[in-house]
């Protein structure tokens, strides 16, 4: 299944025809069923199959074994020759012992081997965005051709990059759009299983699920494996709140469920370290954590069991900072981040264009001469640098004032003066 996908450089997870093909043991699936019934009380065979995301025939085989062992029993009949199952007292005791180690009873986990193969098959190493891809990805930003020309090779390399320059010029916005240029969707497992330990991969906070018809697809010999989720290529962005714990497999001591680190959730997409240099951890510690993955393309993690595993590191990593990179890191690490891309202030023409573009987006009218007034009176006269974020921020203030007063939002000399006075009063 997965090996063929890797060979052809495509990947669509296909429904397993046996537990052996799924990488699961009888006891692993039966444990999920018992914990689910202990929490739910009773459920039909089809509902249990839907809960653990395994085909009904495989689920039914497990339910038959559980019934023969008097761990579950019939409560009644259900539609389509199905039954409603309920857990017995003996089954509840067993479920309680299992939950003491791990409370998880969601989708059956995918094997580590299948996950690794899927990451390789869907990785970014073979995806080289074209100038057209970049133009489409960044079409909602006002960027000069030189910046886009610098970004193209950096993204195509699949290696790390520094985006640096003054605050407010769109470094974070640029980093978050890098993934768009890679294109396509990828499959991620809801969870993976390693020696009985459950590690959750799919994270709705970072992963945007793509609607998918789970029935047979053209050219596919079987339905899609529902233990996987089709998502947009992920962009995982973290800022000053980043800690070292978030870069390692973490296990909740109360539930026994492990959570994948941020870089695993970013596989196949982009990992953005925003406000680099302002993290709660030392900069040297953060950089040392990335040296091996950046060079080797894989990373090592320790599980709560003590086992150490190797996992793919298949993402573009972008460090965004308003500090000078050479002041943050030493020369040795700068060599490992081959692309340093300055993101400077907009030109006056770009600044004016942003007022027009953002005004149209927000529904804020621009009175004749209003932008000229802002540029000449509040920027040239005060020698204030243009920033890409200023037009949107100022127009949002004008829009908020208009909503408060119940009038049409319009950038005039008067509304511009009030917005600038509020926005720059302590800057």
C-alpha positions in Angstrom: 0.0 0.0 0.0 2.4 2.7 1.2 5.5 1.3 -0.5 3.8 1.6 -3.9 2.8 5.1 -3.1 6.4 6.0 -2.3 7.7 4.3 -5.5 5.3 6.4 -7.6 5.8 9.6 -5.6 2.0 9.8 -4.9 0.2 8.9 -1.8 -3.4 8.1 -1.1 -3.9 5.9 2.0 -6.1 2.9 1.1 -8.4 1.1 3.5 -6.7 -1.9 5.1 -8.1 -5.3 4.3 -6.8 -6.9 7.5 -5.5 -5.9 10.8 -2.1 -7.1 9.8 -2.1 -4.8 6.8 -3.2 -1.9 9.1 -0.2 -2.4 11.4 -2.4 -3.1 14.4 -2.8 -6.0 16.7 -6.0 -7.5 17.9 -5.4 -6.3 21.4 -4.8 -2.7 20.3 -8.1 -2.5 18.5 -10.0 -4.3 21.2 -8.6 -2.0 23.8 -9.9 1.0 21.8 -13.3 -0.5 21.6 -13.5 -1.3 25.3 -12.5 2.2 26.3 -15.0 3.7 23.9 -17.8 1.6 25.2 -16.8 2.3 28.8 -17.2 6.0 28.1 -20.2 5.8 25.8 -22.2 3.0 27.5 -23.4 1.3 24.3 -23.0 1.7 20.5 -23.8 -0.1 17.3 -21.1 -1.9 15.4 -21.2 0.7 12.7 -20.9 3.5 15.3 -17.9 1.8 16.8 -16.3 1.3 13.3 -16.8 5.0 12.7 -15.2 5.9 16.0 -12.0 4.0 15.5 -12.0 4.6 11.7 -11.5 1.0 10.7 -13.6 -0.9 8.1 -16.8 -2.5 9.6 -15.7 -6.1 8.8 -12.5 -5.7 10.8 -14.3 -4.0 13.6 -16.9 -6.8 13.6 -14.2 -9.5 13.9 -12.9 -7.7 17.0 -16.4 -7.3 18.5 -17.0 -11.1 18.0 -13.8 -11.9 19.9 -14.8 -9.5 22.7 -18.2 -11.0 22.9 -16.8 -14.6 23.0 -14.5 -13.4 25.9 -17.6 -11.9 27.7 -16.2 -8.5 27.6 -19.1 -7.1 25.6 -22.6 -8.3 24.9 -25.6 -7.5 22.8 -28.1 -5.0 24.1 -30.3 -5.1 21.0 -30.4 -5.1 17.3 -29.6 -2.2 15.0 -30.3 -1.5 11.3 -28.6 -3.3 8.4 -28.1 -6.6 10.4 -26.1 -4.8 13.0 -26.2 -5.0 16.8 -26.0 -2.6 19.7 -23.1 -3.6 21.9 -22.7 -2.8 25.6 -19.7 -3.4 27.8 -19.9 -6.1 30.6 -18.7 -5.6 34.2 -15.6 -7.7 33.2 -15.1 -5.6 30.2 -15.4 -2.4 32.2 -12.7 -3.6 34.6 -10.5 -4.4 31.7 -11.2 -1.0 30.1 -10.3 0.7 33.4 -7.0 -1.0 33.6 -6.2 0.0 30.0 -7.3 3.6 30.6 -5.0 3.8 33.6 -2.1 3.6 31.1 -3.7 5.6 28.3 -7.2 7.1 28.0 -7.1 7.4 24.2 -10.0 5.7 22.3 -10.1 7.8 19.1 -9.1 6.7 15.6 -6.9 3.6 15.5 -3.3 4.7 15.1 -1.2 4.4 11.9 2.1 2.6 12.2 5.3 4.6 12.4 6.6 2.9 9.2 3.5 4.0 7.2 3.8 7.5 8.6 7.4 7.9 7.6 6.7 6.5 4.1 3.9 9.0 3.7 6.0 12.0 4.7 8.7 11.0 2.2 6.1 10.5 -0.5 4.5 13.8 0.1 7.6 15.8 1.0 8.7 19.1 -0.3 12.1 18.0 -1.8 10.6 17.2 -5.2 8.3 20.3 -5.3 9.9 23.2 -7.0 7.6 26.3 -7.3 7.7 28.2 -10.5 7.7 32.0 -10.8 4.0 31.6 -11.6 3.4 29.7 -8.4 5.1 32.4 -6.4 3.1 35.2 -8.1 -0.1 33.4 -7.3 0.9 32.6 -3.7 1.8 36.2 -3.0 -0.8 38.0 -5.1 -2.5 39.5 -2.1 0.7 41.1 -0.9 2.5 44.1 -2.3 6.0 42.9 -2.9 8.7 44.1 -5.2 10.1 41.7 -7.9 13.5 41.5 -6.2 12.0 40.1 -3.0 10.0 37.5 -4.9 13.1 36.6 -6.9 15.0 36.0 -3.7 12.2 33.9 -2.2 11.9 31.6 -5.2 15.3 29.8 -4.9 15.0 29.7 -1.0 11.7 27.9 -1.2 12.8 25.6 -4.0 15.9 24.6 -1.9 13.7 23.2 0.9 16.2 24.6 3.4 16.0 27.2 6.0 15.8 31.0 5.5 16.0 34.1 7.5 13.4 36.9 6.8 14.7 40.0 8.5 13.9 43.7 8.6 12.0 46.3 10.5 8.7 45.4 12.2 5.5 45.8 10.3 6.7 45.0 6.8 5.1 41.7 6.4 7.8 39.1 7.3 5.2 36.9 9.0 2.7 37.3 6.2 5.4 36.3 3.7 6.4 33.3 5.7 2.9 32.1 6.0 2.4 32.3 2.3 5.4 30.2 1.5 3.3 27.1 1.8 0.9 28.3 -0.8 3.7 28.2 -3.4 4.3 24.5 -2.7 0.7 23.7 -3.7 -1.4 20.7 -3.3 -2.8 18.9 -0.3 -1.3 16.1 1.9 -2.6 13.3 4.0 -1.7 13.1 7.7 -2.7 10.4 10.2 -4.9 11.3 13.1 -2.4 9.5 15.3 0.5 7.1 15.1 1.2 4.1 17.3 4.7 3.2 18.5 5.1 0.2 20.8 1.6 0.8 22.3 2.2 4.6 22.7 -0.2 6.9 21.0 1.2 10.1 19.4 -1.4 12.5 18.0 -0.3 14.1 14.7 -3.5 15.8 13.3 -4.0 19.1 15.0 -7.0 21.3 14.0 -5.2 24.3 15.4 -2.6 24.1 12.6 -4.1 21.7 10.1 -6.9 22.8 7.8 -9.0 19.8 6.8 -10.0 19.5 3.1 -13.5 18.0 2.4 -13.2 14.6 0.9 -15.6 11.9 -0.5 -14.6 8.8 1.4 -16.2 6.4 -1.1 -14.3 4.8 -4.0 -12.3 7.2 -6.1 -11.5 6.7 -9.8 -8.6 4.4 -10.3 -8.4 3.3 -6.7 -8.8 -0.4 -5.8 -10.4 0.4 -2.4 -11.8 3.2 -0.3 -9.5 5.6 1.5 -8.3 4.8 4.9 -10.3 7.0 7.3 -7.5 7.0 9.9 -5.9 9.7 7.7 -7.0 13.3 7.2 -6.6 15.3 3.9 -5.3 18.8 4.8 -3.9 21.8 3.1 -0.1 21.8 3.3 0.4 23.1 6.8 1.9 26.4 8.0 2.9 26.1 11.7 3.8 29.5 13.1 5.1 30.0 16.6 6.4 33.2 18.2 7.8 34.3 21.6 5.8 31.6 23.4 8.0 28.9 21.9 9.6 26.6 24.5 11.9 23.6 24.1 9.1 21.2 25.3 7.1 22.1 22.2 9.9 20.7 20.0 9.8 17.2 21.7 7.2 14.5 21.9 5.3 15.4 25.1 3.2 12.9 27.1 0.3 14.0 29.3 0.9 12.2 32.6 -2.9 12.1 33.4 -4.1 10.7 30.0 -1.0 8.9 28.8 -1.6 10.4 25.3 1.5 11.9 23.6 1.4 15.0 21.4 3.7 15.4 18.3 6.1 18.3 18.4 5.6 21.3 16.2 8.0 20.3 13.5 6.2 17.0 12.9 3.0 18.8 12.5 4.7 21.1 10.0 6.0 18.2 7.8 5.1 18.8 4.2 4.7 22.5 4.7 6.4 25.4 6.5 7.5 26.0 10.1 7.7 29.7 10.9 9.7 30.8 13.9 8.3 34.3 14.3 9.9 37.0 16.4 13.1 34.9 16.4 15.4 36.0 19.2 12.5 36.8 21.5 11.6 33.3 22.5 11.3 32.2 26.2 14.3 29.9 25.5 17.9 30.8 24.8 18.6 31.5 21.1 21.6 29.1 21.2 19.5 26.3 22.6 16.9 26.8 19.9 19.4 26.9 17.1 21.4 23.9 18.4 18.1 22.0 18.3 17.9 22.5 14.5 21.4 21.8 13.4 21.1 18.1 12.8 17.6 18.2 11.2 18.5 21.0 8.9 21.5 19.2 7.6 20.3 15.6 7.7 16.6 15.9 6.8 15.6 13.8 9.9 15.2 14.3 13.6 15.4 12.2 16.7 12.8 12.0 19.5 12.5 10.3 22.8 9.3 8.6 23.9 8.0 8.2 27.4 8.9 4.5 27.2 12.5 5.5 26.8 12.7 4.5 23.1 14.4 6.8 20.7 13.0 7.1 17.2 14.0 8.7 14.0 11.5 10.8 12.1 11.5 12.8 8.8 12.2 16.5 8.9 10.5 17.6 5.6 9.5 21.2 5.7 10.7 24.7 4.9 11.8 26.5 8.1 11.6 30.3 8.1 13.1 32.4 10.9 11.4 35.8 11.0 13.0 38.5 13.0 13.4 42.3 13.2 16.8 41.9 14.7 20.1 41.5 12.7 20.8 37.8 12.2 24.5 38.2 12.8 23.7 39.6 16.2 21.6 36.6 17.1 23.6 33.6 15.9 27.2 32.8 15.2 28.8 32.3 11.7 28.6 28.5 11.9 24.8 28.5 12.2 24.4 31.3 9.6 26.1 29.0 7.1 23.4 26.3 7.8 20.7 28.8 6.9 21.8 29.6 3.3 19.2 32.2 2.5 19.0 35.5 4.2 16.2 37.7 2.7 15.9 41.3 3.8 12.3 42.6 3.9 12.6 46.4 3.8 10.2 49.3 3.9 7.8 49.9 1.0 8.5 52.6 -1.5 6.2 55.6 -1.6 4.4 54.1 -4.6 3.8 50.8 -2.9 2.6 52.7 0.2 0.1 54.6 -1.8 -1.0 51.4 -3.6 -1.7 49.7 -0.3 -4.1 52.5 0.7 -6.0 51.9 -2.6 -6.0 48.1 -2.2 -6.8 47.9 1.5 -9.4 50.6 1.2 -11.2 48.6 -1.5 -11.0 45.5 0.7 -12.4 47.2 3.8 -15.0 49.3 2.1 -13.3 52.6 3.2 -13.6 55.4 0.7 -10.5 57.5 0.0 -11.3 61.2 -0.2 -9.4 63.2 -2.9 -6.1 64.3 -1.5 -6.4 62.2 1.7 -3.5 59.9 1.0 -1.4 62.9 -0.2 -2.1 64.5 3.2 -1.1 61.4 5.1 2.2 61.1 3.1 3.2 64.7 3.2 2.0 65.8 6.6 2.5 62.7 8.7 5.5 61.0 7.0 7.6 63.4 5.0 7.3 66.3 7.5 8.1 64.0 10.5 10.6 61.9 8.6 8.7 58.8 9.5 9.5 55.6 7.6 6.8 53.9 5.6 5.8 50.4 6.8 3.7 47.9 4.9 1.3 47.5 7.9 0.5 51.2 8.3 -2.2 51.6 5.6 -4.2 48.7 6.9 -3.8 49.7 10.5 -4.8 53.3 9.9 -7.8 52.4 7.7 -9.0 49.9 10.3 -9.1 52.8 12.8 -11.1 54.9 10.3 -13.5 52.0 9.8 -14.0 51.5 13.6 -14.7 55.2 14.1 -17.2 55.1 11.2 -19.0 52.1 12.7 -19.2 53.8 16.1 -20.7 56.9 14.5 -22.9 55.0 12.1 -21.6 56.7 9.0 -19.8 55.7 5.8 -16.2 55.0 6.4 -14.0 57.5 4.6 -10.3 58.4 4.8 -10.3 62.2 4.9 -7.8 64.7 6.2 -9.7 64.8 9.5 -10.2 61.1 10.0 -6.6 60.5 8.9 -5.4 63.0 11.5 -7.4 61.3 14.3 -6.2 57.8 13.2 -2.5 58.8 13.0 -2.7 60.6 16.4 -4.1 57.5 18.0 -1.9 55.0 16.3 1.5 56.9 16.7 0.8 58.6 20.0 3.4 56.5 21.9 5.4 55.2 18.9 
